């Protein structure tokens, strides 16, 4: 998925971003434009693992925003990203969301066991950190084997939300940023997945090897550390990593 943008120029930046950030990026980039007027930002969205594969194969992205730190660290190890630029900028949260009446939401366990939930959407558990986190939660609750027959796998966390929104799944594990977005806020019901059930989703930004030649890359990374960026992210339910508190 791409945000519309023009050709690369002296005042342009290409950002590859994890799908969970889709709902917050308009606000983030509007705030960035106030600090960097004239810089055109083009965004490509996808599962973090899929974006790593694209960057490793030469995709023309300057900055990578990942749903966890592991994927940008992998790019650093292979020489496809600048180690000095690696920046934790947000902590993501997972929720279980449904539009279907009658789903028991007193707890995650009650919801996934509910007879009303015959299909349960989850992002790819390998390439999408939010999908991996949802699986960890189900495993720690001892429910993974029980729910596997009803799982509907999505490419990324945005597609997971689409499955729930369109009725292709009775419920789904999505990013809190989705249910707090203007598009979806107030639709259906949701319950937050307790943070202790999955490894922290510390989202990380890094400048790609290609992006080192673009001065706007460092400018964007610096922006992500700013109070303005944090305020936008907090509106969408993101926490702040310890390094930015």
SULHUHU-V476751 format. One record per pair of residues at least 6 apart in sequence whose ideal C-beta (glycine too) atoms are under 8 Angstrom apart, sorted by the first residue. I is the first residue (numbers start at 1). J is the second residue. D is the distance in whole Angstrom. If there is no record, write none. Layout:
i:I j:J d:D
i:I j:J d:D
This chain:
i:1 j:19 d:8
i:1 j:22 d:7
i:1 j:44 d:7
i:1 j:45 d:4
i:1 j:46 d:7
i:1 j:158 d:7
i:2 j:42 d:7
i:2 j:43 d:7
i:2 j:44 d:5
i:2 j:45 d:7
i:3 j:25 d:7
i:3 j:41 d:8
i:3 j:42 d:6
i:3 j:43 d:4
i:3 j:44 d:8
i:3 j:45 d:8
i:4 j:42 d:8
i:5 j:12 d:7
i:5 j:14 d:8
i:5 j:40 d:6
i:5 j:41 d:7
i:5 j:42 d:3
i:5 j:43 d:7
i:6 j:12 d:7
i:6 j:40 d:6
i:6 j:42 d:7
i:8 j:14 d:7
i:8 j:60 d:7
i:9 j:40 d:7
i:11 j:38 d:5
i:11 j:39 d:5
i:11 j:40 d:6
i:11 j:216 d:7
i:12 j:39 d:7
i:12 j:40 d:4
i:12 j:41 d:8
i:12 j:42 d:7
i:12 j:216 d:7
i:13 j:39 d:6
i:13 j:40 d:7
i:13 j:41 d:5
i:13 j:42 d:7
i:13 j:62 d:5
i:13 j:63 d:7
i:13 j:214 d:7
i:13 j:216 d:4
i:13 j:217 d:7
i:13 j:220 d:6
i:14 j:42 d:5
i:14 j:44 d:7
i:14 j:60 d:6
i:14 j:61 d:5
i:14 j:62 d:5
i:14 j:63 d:8
i:14 j:211 d:8
i:15 j:41 d:6
i:15 j:42 d:7
i:15 j:43 d:5
i:15 j:44 d:7
i:15 j:61 d:7
i:15 j:62 d:7
i:15 j:63 d:5
i:15 j:64 d:8
i:15 j:65 d:6
i:15 j:220 d:7
i:16 j:43 d:8
i:16 j:44 d:5
i:16 j:46 d:7
i:16 j:51 d:5
i:16 j:54 d:7
i:16 j:55 d:7
i:16 j:59 d:7
i:16 j:61 d:4
i:16 j:63 d:7
i:16 j:64 d:5
i:16 j:65 d:7
i:17 j:25 d:6
i:17 j:43 d:6
i:17 j:44 d:7
i:17 j:45 d:6
i:17 j:51 d:8
i:17 j:64 d:8
i:17 j:65 d:4
i:18 j:45 d:7
i:18 j:46 d:8
i:18 j:47 d:7
i:18 j:48 d:5
i:18 j:51 d:7
i:18 j:65 d:6
i:18 j:66 d:6
i:18 j:67 d:4
i:18 j:128 d:8
i:18 j:129 d:7
i:18 j:156 d:8
i:18 j:157 d:8
i:18 j:203 d:7
i:19 j:45 d:5
i:19 j:46 d:6
i:19 j:47 d:6
i:19 j:67 d:8
i:19 j:123 d:8
i:19 j:128 d:7
i:19 j:156 d:4
i:19 j:157 d:5
i:19 j:158 d:4
i:19 j:159 d:7
i:20 j:67 d:5
i:20 j:92 d:6
i:20 j:130 d:6
i:20 j:157 d:5
i:20 j:158 d:7
i:20 j:175 d:4
i:20 j:177 d:6
i:20 j:178 d:8
i:20 j:203 d:8
i:21 j:28 d:8
i:21 j:45 d:7
i:21 j:65 d:6
i:21 j:67 d:8
i:21 j:177 d:7
i:21 j:203 d:8
i:22 j:45 d:5
i:22 j:158 d:5
i:22 j:177 d:8
i:23 j:175 d:8
i:23 j:177 d:5
i:23 j:178 d:6
i:23 j:180 d:8
i:23 j:181 d:4
i:23 j:183 d:7
i:23 j:184 d:8
i:23 j:236 d:6
i:24 j:177 d:5
i:24 j:181 d:8
i:24 j:232 d:6
i:24 j:233 d:6
i:24 j:235 d:8
i:24 j:236 d:4
i:24 j:238 d:7
i:25 j:43 d:6
i:25 j:45 d:8
i:27 j:232 d:4
i:27 j:235 d:7
i:27 j:236 d:8
i:28 j:229 d:6
i:28 j:232 d:5
i:28 j:233 d:7
i:29 j:41 d:5
i:29 j:43 d:7
i:31 j:223 d:8
i:31 j:228 d:5
i:31 j:229 d:6
i:31 j:231 d:8
i:31 j:232 d:6
i:32 j:39 d:7
i:32 j:41 d:7
i:32 j:220 d:7
i:32 j:223 d:5
i:32 j:229 d:8
i:33 j:39 d:7
i:33 j:41 d:8
i:34 j:228 d:8
i:35 j:223 d:6
i:35 j:226 d:7
i:35 j:228 d:7
i:36 j:216 d:7
i:36 j:219 d:6
i:36 j:220 d:8
i:36 j:223 d:7
i:39 j:216 d:5
i:39 j:219 d:7
i:41 j:220 d:8
i:44 j:51 d:7
i:44 j:59 d:8
i:44 j:61 d:7
i:45 j:156 d:8
i:45 j:158 d:7
i:46 j:54 d:8
i:46 j:155 d:8
i:46 j:156 d:6
i:47 j:123 d:7
i:47 j:124 d:6
i:47 j:127 d:4
i:47 j:128 d:4
i:47 j:155 d:6
i:47 j:156 d:4
i:47 j:157 d:8
i:48 j:66 d:5
i:48 j:67 d:5
i:48 j:68 d:7
i:48 j:71 d:5
i:48 j:127 d:7
i:48 j:128 d:7
i:48 j:129 d:6
i:49 j:71 d:6
i:49 j:124 d:8
i:49 j:126 d:6
i:49 j:127 d:3
i:49 j:128 d:7
i:50 j:127 d:5
i:50 j:155 d:8
i:50 j:156 d:7
i:51 j:59 d:8
i:51 j:61 d:8
i:51 j:64 d:6
i:51 j:66 d:8
i:51 j:71 d:8
i:52 j:64 d:8
i:52 j:66 d:8
i:52 j:71 d:5
i:52 j:74 d:6
i:52 j:75 d:6
i:54 j:61 d:7
i:55 j:61 d:6
i:55 j:64 d:6
i:55 j:75 d:6
i:55 j:80 d:6
i:55 j:81 d:8
i:55 j:208 d:6
i:56 j:75 d:7
i:56 j:78 d:6
i:56 j:80 d:5
i:60 j:210 d:6
i:61 j:208 d:6
i:61 j:210 d:7
i:61 j:211 d:7
i:62 j:207 d:7
i:62 j:208 d:6
i:62 j:210 d:6
i:62 j:211 d:3
i:62 j:214 d:5
i:62 j:216 d:7
i:62 j:217 d:5
i:62 j:220 d:8
i:63 j:205 d:6
i:63 j:206 d:7
i:63 j:207 d:6
i:63 j:208 d:7
i:63 j:211 d:6
i:63 j:217 d:5
i:63 j:220 d:5
i:63 j:221 d:7
i:64 j:71 d:8
i:64 j:72 d:6
i:64 j:75 d:7
i:64 j:81 d:7
i:64 j:205 d:7
i:64 j:206 d:5
i:64 j:207 d:8
i:64 j:208 d:6
i:65 j:89 d:8
i:65 j:203 d:7
i:65 j:204 d:8
i:65 j:205 d:5
i:66 j:72 d:5
i:66 j:129 d:8
i:66 j:203 d:6
i:66 j:204 d:5
i:66 j:205 d:7
i:66 j:206 d:8
i:67 j:92 d:6
i:67 j:128 d:7
i:67 j:129 d:4
i:67 j:130 d:6
i:67 j:157 d:8
i:67 j:201 d:6
i:67 j:203 d:6
i:68 j:129 d:4
i:68 j:201 d:6
i:68 j:202 d:6
i:68 j:203 d:7
i:68 j:204 d:7
i:69 j:86 d:7
i:69 j:88 d:6
i:69 j:202 d:5
i:69 j:203 d:8
i:69 j:204 d:4
i:70 j:129 d:8
i:71 j:129 d:8
i:71 j:204 d:8
i:72 j:81 d:6
i:72 j:86 d:6
i:72 j:204 d:5
i:72 j:205 d:7
i:72 j:206 d:4
i:73 j:86 d:7
i:73 j:204 d:8
i:75 j:81 d:4
i:75 j:206 d:6
i:75 j:208 d:7
i:76 j:82 d:7
i:76 j:83 d:5
i:76 j:86 d:6
i:76 j:206 d:7
i:79 j:209 d:6
i:80 j:208 d:6
i:80 j:209 d:5
i:81 j:206 d:4
i:81 j:207 d:6
i:81 j:208 d:5
i:81 j:209 d:6
i:82 j:206 d:7
i:82 j:207 d:5
i:82 j:208 d:8
i:82 j:209 d:7
i:82 j:211 d:8
i:82 j:212 d:5
i:85 j:205 d:8
i:85 j:206 d:5
i:85 j:207 d:4
i:85 j:217 d:8
i:85 j:218 d:7
i:85 j:221 d:5
i:86 j:204 d:6
i:86 j:205 d:8
i:86 j:206 d:5
i:87 j:204 d:6
i:87 j:205 d:5
i:87 j:206 d:7
i:87 j:221 d:5
i:87 j:224 d:6
i:87 j:225 d:6
i:88 j:202 d:5
i:88 j:203 d:7
i:88 j:204 d:5
i:88 j:241 d:4
i:88 j:243 d:6
i:88 j:244 d:7
i:89 j:203 d:6
i:89 j:204 d:7
i:89 j:205 d:5
i:89 j:224 d:4
i:89 j:225 d:7
i:89 j:229 d:7
i:89 j:233 d:8
i:89 j:241 d:7
i:89 j:244 d:7
i:90 j:202 d:8
i:90 j:203 d:4
i:90 j:233 d:5
i:90 j:238 d:4
i:90 j:239 d:7
i:90 j:240 d:7
i:90 j:241 d:7
i:91 j:200 d:6
i:91 j:201 d:6
i:91 j:202 d:6
i:91 j:203 d:7
i:91 j:238 d:6
i:91 j:239 d:4
i:91 j:240 d:7
i:91 j:241 d:6
i:92 j:129 d:8
i:92 j:130 d:7
i:92 j:175 d:6
i:92 j:176 d:7
i:92 j:177 d:7
i:92 j:201 d:4
i:92 j:203 d:6
i:92 j:238 d:6
i:93 j:175 d:7
i:93 j:176 d:4
i:93 j:192 d:6
i:93 j:193 d:8
i:93 j:195 d:7
i:93 j:201 d:7
i:93 j:237 d:6
i:93 j:238 d:7
i:93 j:239 d:7
i:94 j:130 d:6
i:94 j:133 d:5
i:94 j:134 d:6
i:94 j:137 d:7
i:94 j:173 d:6
i:94 j:174 d:7
i:94 j:175 d:7
i:94 j:176 d:7
i:94 j:192 d:8
i:94 j:193 d:4
i:94 j:198 d:7
i:94 j:201 d:7
i:95 j:173 d:7
i:95 j:174 d:6
i:95 j:175 d:7
i:95 j:176 d:5
i:95 j:178 d:8
i:95 j:179 d:6
i:95 j:190 d:4
i:95 j:191 d:6
i:95 j:192 d:5
i:95 j:193 d:6
i:96 j:105 d:7
i:96 j:108 d:6
i:96 j:111 d:5
i:96 j:112 d:7
i:96 j:171 d:6
i:96 j:172 d:7
i:96 j:173 d:6
i:96 j:174 d:8
i:96 j:190 d:6
i:96 j:191 d:5
i:96 j:193 d:6
i:97 j:161 d:7
i:97 j:164 d:6
i:97 j:171 d:7
i:97 j:172 d:6
i:97 j:173 d:8
i:97 j:174 d:5
i:97 j:178 d:7
i:97 j:179 d:5
i:97 j:188 d:6
i:97 j:189 d:7
i:97 j:190 d:4
i:98 j:105 d:7
i:98 j:111 d:7
i:98 j:117 d:7
i:98 j:164 d:7
i:98 j:170 d:6
i:98 j:171 d:4
i:98 j:172 d:8
i:98 j:188 d:6
i:98 j:189 d:6
i:98 j:190 d:7
i:99 j:164 d:6
i:99 j:165 d:7
i:99 j:167 d:7
i:99 j:187 d:7
i:99 j:188 d:4
i:100 j:116 d:6
i:100 j:117 d:8
i:100 j:170 d:5
i:100 j:171 d:7
i:100 j:188 d:8
i:101 j:116 d:8
i:102 j:114 d:8
i:102 j:116 d:4
i:103 j:111 d:6
i:103 j:114 d:5
i:103 j:116 d:5
i:103 j:117 d:6
i:103 j:170 d:7
i:103 j:171 d:6
i:103 j:189 d:7
i:104 j:110 d:4
i:104 j:111 d:6
i:104 j:113 d:8
i:104 j:114 d:5
i:104 j:116 d:8
i:105 j:111 d:5
i:105 j:189 d:6
i:105 j:190 d:8
i:105 j:191 d:5
i:107 j:191 d:7
i:108 j:137 d:7
i:108 j:141 d:7
i:108 j:191 d:6
i:108 j:193 d:6
i:108 j:194 d:7
i:108 j:197 d:8
i:109 j:141 d:5
i:109 j:143 d:6
i:111 j:117 d:7
i:111 j:171 d:6
i:111 j:191 d:7
i:112 j:120 d:6
i:112 j:138 d:7
i:112 j:143 d:6
i:112 j:146 d:8
i:112 j:147 d:5
i:112 j:171 d:8
i:113 j:143 d:7
i:113 j:146 d:7
i:116 j:170 d:6
i:117 j:150 d:7
i:117 j:170 d:5
i:117 j:171 d:5
i:118 j:150 d:6
i:118 j:170 d:6
i:119 j:150 d:6
i:119 j:151 d:8
i:119 j:152 d:5
i:119 j:168 d:7
i:119 j:169 d:5
i:119 j:170 d:5
i:120 j:147 d:6
i:120 j:150 d:5
i:120 j:151 d:6
i:120 j:152 d:7
i:120 j:169 d:6
i:120 j:170 d:7
i:120 j:171 d:6
i:120 j:172 d:6
i:120 j:173 d:8
i:121 j:151 d:8
i:121 j:152 d:5
i:121 j:153 d:8
i:121 j:154 d:6
i:121 j:160 d:5
i:121 j:163 d:4
i:121 j:164 d:6
i:121 j:168 d:8
i:121 j:169 d:4
i:121 j:171 d:7
i:121 j:172 d:3
i:121 j:173 d:7
i:121 j:174 d:8
i:122 j:131 d:5
i:122 j:134 d:5
i:122 j:135 d:7
i:122 j:151 d:6
i:122 j:152 d:7
i:122 j:153 d:6
i:122 j:154 d:7
i:122 j:160 d:6
i:122 j:172 d:7
i:122 j:173 d:5
i:123 j:130 d:5
i:123 j:131 d:3
i:123 j:134 d:7
i:123 j:153 d:8
i:123 j:154 d:5
i:123 j:155 d:7
i:123 j:156 d:6
i:123 j:157 d:5
i:123 j:159 d:7
i:123 j:160 d:5
i:123 j:173 d:7
i:124 j:131 d:5
i:124 j:153 d:6
i:124 j:154 d:7
i:124 j:155 d:6
i:124 j:156 d:7
i:125 j:131 d:5
i:125 j:132 d:5
i:125 j:134 d:8
i:125 j:135 d:5
i:125 j:153 d:8
i:126 j:132 d:7
i:127 j:155 d:8
i:127 j:156 d:8
i:128 j:154 d:8
i:128 j:155 d:8
i:128 j:156 d:5
i:128 j:157 d:6
i:129 j:201 d:6
i:130 j:157 d:4
i:130 j:160 d:8
i:130 j:173 d:7
i:130 j:174 d:8
i:130 j:175 d:6
i:130 j:201 d:7
i:131 j:153 d:8
i:131 j:154 d:8
i:131 j:156 d:8
i:131 j:157 d:7
i:131 j:160 d:7
i:131 j:173 d:7
i:132 j:198 d:8
i:132 j:199 d:8
i:133 j:173 d:8
i:133 j:193 d:8
i:133 j:198 d:4
i:133 j:199 d:7
i:133 j:201 d:6
i:134 j:173 d:4
i:134 j:193 d:7
i:134 j:198 d:7
i:135 j:144 d:7
i:136 j:197 d:7
i:136 j:198 d:4
i:136 j:199 d:6
i:137 j:173 d:8
i:137 j:193 d:5
i:137 j:194 d:8
i:137 j:197 d:4
i:137 j:198 d:5
i:138 j:144 d:4
i:138 j:147 d:6
i:140 j:197 d:5
i:140 j:198 d:8
i:141 j:197 d:7
i:152 j:163 d:6
i:152 j:168 d:7
i:152 j:169 d:5
i:152 j:172 d:8
i:154 j:160 d:4
i:154 j:162 d:8
i:154 j:163 d:6
i:154 j:172 d:8
i:157 j:174 d:6
i:157 j:175 d:5
i:157 j:178 d:7
i:158 j:178 d:8
i:160 j:169 d:8
i:160 j:172 d:5
i:160 j:173 d:7
i:160 j:174 d:5
i:161 j:172 d:7
i:161 j:174 d:5
i:161 j:175 d:8
i:161 j:178 d:5
i:161 j:184 d:7
i:162 j:168 d:8
i:163 j:169 d:4
i:163 j:172 d:6
i:164 j:170 d:8
i:164 j:171 d:7
i:164 j:172 d:4
i:164 j:174 d:7
i:164 j:188 d:7
i:165 j:184 d:7
i:165 j:187 d:8
i:173 j:193 d:7
i:174 j:190 d:8
i:175 j:237 d:8
i:176 j:192 d:7
i:176 j:236 d:7
i:176 j:237 d:4
i:176 j:238 d:8
i:177 j:236 d:4
i:177 j:237 d:6
i:177 j:238 d:7
i:178 j:184 d:6
i:179 j:185 d:7
i:179 j:187 d:8
i:179 j:188 d:8
i:179 j:190 d:5
i:179 j:237 d:8
i:180 j:235 d:7
i:180 j:236 d:5
i:180 j:237 d:5
i:181 j:236 d:7
i:202 j:241 d:5
i:203 j:238 d:8
i:205 j:220 d:8
i:205 j:221 d:6
i:205 j:224 d:5
i:206 j:221 d:8
i:207 j:217 d:4
i:207 j:218 d:7
i:207 j:221 d:6
i:208 j:217 d:8
i:211 j:217 d:4
i:223 j:229 d:6
i:225 j:244 d:6
i:230 j:240 d:6
i:230 j:244 d:7
i:233 j:240 d:8
i:234 j:240 d:8
